[in-house]
Amino acid sequence: MTVPSQLRYSKDHEWVLLDGSRARVGITDYAQDALGDIVFIQLPEVGSSITLHDGLGEIESTKSVNDVYAPVSGTVVAVNEALIATPELLNTDPYVAGWICDIEVSEINESELMSPEQYSALIGA
């Protein structure tokens, strides 16, 4: 499993790339592998306010339907529209082309985000 060192991670298997007051969010390599072939994603709406642990959307795979949870609080400012036509980007490139949304952060609870080392320990990598 790939665990990039520049990202932070949630216990729900989302990754966060912090850039000033913005956070780019996606699912981890571990999560996409556990889900199997992803066939659909429901993206959050631009402009929607979210709170830590709120649902950002749903991912449907050939195995199951799973929620994506907000690893930070804030306002959704962009979504990855490419995922609508090609949700399999979440499988093939979860850390770059498969990002889900950008959030203008209003609050980060640092204790909720794990380092790459902590996340690797969580997933046994």
Rosetta silent file (secondary structure, phi, psi, omega in degrees, C-alpha in Angstrom):
SEQUENCE: MTVPSQLRYSKDHEWVLLDGSRARVGITDYAQDALGDIVFIQLPEVGSSITLHDGLGEIESTKSVNDVYAPVSGTVVAVNEALIATPELLNTDPYVAGWICDIEVSEINESELMSPEQYSALIGA
SCORE:     score description
SCORE:     0.000 S_00000001
   1 L     0.000  136.339  178.296    0.000    0.000    0.000 S_00000001
   2 L   -87.313  132.011  177.815    1.220    3.459   -0.894 S_00000001
   3 L  -133.515   86.844 -177.945    1.215    6.063    1.923 S_00000001
   4 L   -57.895  140.521 -174.124    2.652    9.343    0.562 S_00000001
   5 L   -75.252  -18.766 -177.891    4.709   11.264    3.115 S_00000001
   6 L   -86.245   -1.627 -176.277    3.319   14.738    2.282 S_00000001
   7 L  -105.294  162.435  170.018   -0.262   13.807    3.260 S_00000001
   8 E  -112.468  161.509 -170.556   -2.174   13.455    6.523 S_00000001
   9 E  -136.060  149.983  175.388   -4.690   10.666    7.084 S_00000001
  10 L  -104.588  160.558  177.670   -7.971    9.993    8.877 S_00000001
  11 L   -66.872  -16.524  178.426   -8.965    6.808   10.674 S_00000001
  12 L   -88.664    6.752  174.952  -11.739    6.530    8.050 S_00000001
  13 L    74.683   33.448  167.818   -9.080    6.131    5.309 S_00000001
  14 E  -101.643  151.006  173.608   -9.283    9.579    3.747 S_00000001
  15 E  -109.512  156.844 -179.244   -6.159   11.549    2.909 S_00000001
  16 E  -135.472  129.222  172.148   -5.696   15.317    3.258 S_00000001
  17 E  -111.054  109.742 -178.308   -3.240   17.574    1.465 S_00000001
  18 E   -87.890  132.369  178.521   -3.072   20.856    3.365 S_00000001
  19 E  -140.477   90.784 -174.962   -2.143   23.989    1.405 S_00000001
  20 L    65.813 -123.186 -179.402   -2.619   27.103    3.523 S_00000001
  21 L   -93.781    8.638  179.204   -6.324   27.315    4.356 S_00000001
  22 E  -109.317  148.517  176.390   -7.276   24.716    1.739 S_00000001
  23 E  -130.917  123.869  171.948   -7.447   20.971    2.063 S_00000001
  24 E   -92.325  134.954 -172.806   -7.609   18.565   -0.875 S_00000001
  25 E  -124.631  142.911  174.419   -9.342   15.328    0.154 S_00000001
  26 E  -156.281 -174.324  175.775   -9.440   11.827   -1.304 S_00000001
  27 E  -102.884  153.902 -175.884   -9.472    8.179   -0.298 S_00000001
  28 L   -79.230  165.372  175.143   -6.331    6.215    0.432 S_00000001
  29 H   -58.666  -39.978  177.888   -4.781    3.422   -1.581 S_00000001
  30 H   -59.598  -45.537 -178.476   -5.798    1.077    1.241 S_00000001
  31 H   -64.075  -46.154 -177.925   -9.440    2.211    0.976 S_00000001
  32 H   -65.371  -34.394  178.781   -9.653    1.853   -2.795 S_00000001
  33 H   -67.357  -41.028  179.210   -8.094   -1.616   -2.581 S_00000001
  34 H   -66.994  -34.348 -179.464  -10.606   -2.692    0.079 S_00000001
  35 H   -71.976  -32.415 -174.144  -13.513   -1.329   -1.977 S_00000001
  36 L    85.504 -157.215 -176.018  -12.577   -3.133   -5.170 S_00000001
  37 L   -67.251  115.899 -178.764  -13.618   -1.810   -8.582 S_00000001
  38 E   -84.708  129.475 -175.222  -15.249    1.594   -8.071 S_00000001
  39 E  -116.312  -13.400 -178.065  -18.180    2.223  -10.412 S_00000001
  40 E  -160.950  145.443  171.093  -19.816    5.416   -9.059 S_00000001
  41 E  -136.859  135.571  172.060  -19.140    8.339   -6.731 S_00000001
  42 E   -96.883  114.369 -178.215  -21.566   10.895   -5.353 S_00000001
  43 L   -86.132  154.118  174.231  -19.572   14.124   -4.973 S_00000001
  44 L   -70.850  163.123  179.005  -20.345   16.838   -2.431 S_00000001
  45 L   -88.106  135.415  175.219  -21.889   20.078   -3.671 S_00000001
  46 L   -61.264  134.349 -178.844  -19.657   23.112   -4.152 S_00000001
  47 L    95.379  -11.702 -179.293  -20.601   25.677   -1.520 S_00000001
  48 L   -75.747  140.366  176.324  -21.820   23.140    1.008 S_00000001
  49 E   -87.659  136.594  179.162  -20.649   23.532    4.596 S_00000001
  50 E  -131.075  153.129  178.325  -19.277   20.426    6.204 S_00000001
  51 L  -118.208  149.585  176.926  -18.231   19.492    9.692 S_00000001
  52 L   -41.871  129.319  179.172  -15.573   17.020   10.744 S_00000001
  53 L    77.209   -2.136  172.786  -16.881   13.452   10.217 S_00000001
  54 L   -65.503  154.387  174.670  -19.869   14.593    8.108 S_00000001
  55 E   -72.023  131.764  176.101  -20.510   12.556    4.996 S_00000001
  56 E   -95.550  -17.836 -176.785  -18.941   14.077    1.861 S_00000001
  57 E   160.745 -172.299  179.962  -20.547   11.601   -0.492 S_00000001
  58 E  -127.916  147.053  174.724  -20.770    7.930   -1.311 S_00000001
  59 E  -117.309  126.539  177.214  -18.564    5.569   -3.275 S_00000001
  60 E  -107.660  129.984  176.846  -20.152    2.570   -4.921 S_00000001
  61 E  -122.520  178.740  177.770  -17.999   -0.379   -5.876 S_00000001
  62 L   -68.380  -14.832 -179.398  -18.711   -3.844   -7.156 S_00000001
  63 L   -97.391  -38.949 -170.926  -18.501   -4.983   -3.502 S_00000001
  64 L  -166.596  177.819  171.626  -20.388   -2.319   -1.518 S_00000001
  65 E  -116.912  129.509 -177.762  -21.470    1.286   -1.002 S_00000001
  66 E  -131.771  147.086  175.552  -19.401    3.332    1.453 S_00000001
  67 E   -81.157  151.062  169.426  -19.523    6.863    2.796 S_00000001
  68 E  -107.294  130.898 -175.386  -16.642    9.313    2.474 S_00000001
  69 E  -109.611  146.225  179.835  -16.215   11.378    5.643 S_00000001
  70 L   -71.588  122.763  177.547  -14.889   14.905    6.066 S_00000001
  71 L   -86.032   -7.742  177.328  -11.462   14.896    7.733 S_00000001
  72 L  -142.710  166.250  174.740  -11.719   18.682    8.344 S_00000001
  73 E  -101.040  147.450  178.139  -14.496   21.260    8.764 S_00000001
  74 E   160.326 -153.631 -178.322  -15.149   23.975    6.194 S_00000001
  75 E  -121.361  131.682  177.736  -16.781   24.771    2.863 S_00000001
  76 E   -70.032  122.016 -177.779  -16.455   22.690   -0.295 S_00000001
  77 E  -110.532  -14.623  177.823  -14.883   24.989   -2.912 S_00000001
  78 E  -159.650  149.850  173.813  -14.167   22.495   -5.736 S_00000001
  79 E  -129.096  155.623 -179.444  -14.986   18.932   -6.738 S_00000001
  80 L   -86.884   89.571 -177.445  -13.220   16.593   -9.130 S_00000001
  81 L   -61.619  -23.479  179.239  -15.784   16.462  -11.947 S_00000001
  82 H   -60.588  -25.713 -178.932  -13.612   13.931  -13.822 S_00000001
  83 H   -69.509  -21.599  179.553  -14.760   11.301  -11.304 S_00000001
  84 H   -63.982  -46.644 -179.620  -18.333   11.506  -12.601 S_00000001
  85 H   -83.716  -30.285 -175.780  -17.355   10.017  -15.967 S_00000001
  86 L  -133.359   69.420 -179.061  -14.375    7.995  -14.736 S_00000001
  87 L   -62.437  -18.688  179.823  -14.857    6.938  -11.094 S_00000001
  88 L   -66.773   -9.481  172.751  -12.190    4.273  -11.610 S_00000001
  89 H   -58.430  -28.882  176.469   -9.603    7.065  -11.186 S_00000001
  90 H   -63.267  -30.714  177.290  -10.113    6.412   -7.476 S_00000001
  91 H   -81.914  -45.749 -171.013   -8.660    2.927   -8.073 S_00000001
  92 H   -81.682  -28.195 -176.042   -5.909    3.761  -10.547 S_00000001
  93 L  -151.132   64.143 -172.540   -4.610    7.055   -9.098 S_00000001
  94 L   -63.636  -21.658 -174.815   -6.145    7.761   -5.669 S_00000001
  95 L   -98.858  -11.391 -179.373   -3.565   10.398   -4.668 S_00000001
  96 L  -124.343  -79.580 -177.014   -3.414   12.585   -7.791 S_00000001
  97 L   -69.359  -21.098 -176.215   -6.100   12.232  -10.478 S_00000001
  98 L   -95.804   20.969  176.609   -8.543   10.626   -8.021 S_00000001
  99 L   -61.808  153.822 -176.511   -8.878   13.515   -5.552 S_00000001
 100 L  -101.200  -52.458 -178.024  -12.501   14.103   -4.469 S_00000001
 101 E  -156.068  163.189  172.300  -12.844   17.716   -3.320 S_00000001
 102 E  -110.520  136.666 -178.556  -11.136   20.859   -2.073 S_00000001
 103 E  -122.007  129.534  169.012  -12.303   22.366    1.204 S_00000001
 104 E   -79.073  111.160 -168.813  -11.738   25.903    2.457 S_00000001
 105 E   -77.380  131.066  172.326  -10.891   24.933    6.014 S_00000001
 106 E  -103.907  -25.381  179.890  -12.620   26.584    8.949 S_00000001
 107 E  -157.284  134.156  173.992  -11.309   24.152   11.559 S_00000001
 108 L  -121.406  127.965  174.214   -8.726   21.392   11.728 S_00000001
 109 L   -99.723   97.181 -174.787   -8.591   19.065   14.688 S_00000001
 110 H   -55.303  -31.097 -178.836   -4.937   17.987   14.535 S_00000001
 111 H   -70.230  -14.821  179.010   -5.604   15.068   16.881 S_00000001
 112 H   -87.201  -14.228 -176.999   -7.955   13.627   14.235 S_00000001
 113 L  -106.772  134.802 -178.336   -5.272   13.525   11.515 S_00000001
 114 E  -100.299  151.450  171.255   -2.529   10.929   11.443 S_00000001
 115 L   -73.327  165.227  175.268    1.008   11.163   10.144 S_00000001
 116 H   -56.541  -37.116 -179.676    2.035    8.753    7.369 S_00000001
 117 H   -66.944  -43.214  179.009    3.787    6.641   10.000 S_00000001
 118 H   -64.864  -41.251 -179.599    0.703    6.485   12.227 S_00000001
 119 H   -67.263  -41.026  177.952   -1.518    5.613    9.270 S_00000001
 120 H   -58.892  -40.188  177.782    0.899    2.918    8.083 S_00000001
 121 H   -65.211  -39.236  179.812    0.733    1.381   11.558 S_00000001
 122 H   -60.376  -43.238 -175.738   -3.097    1.513   11.482 S_00000001
 123 H   -92.456   -1.034  178.400   -3.295   -0.430    8.215 S_00000001
 124 L    73.010   30.100 -179.308   -0.398   -2.732    9.016 S_00000001
 125 L   -90.640    0.000    0.000    1.777   -1.513    6.138 S_00000001
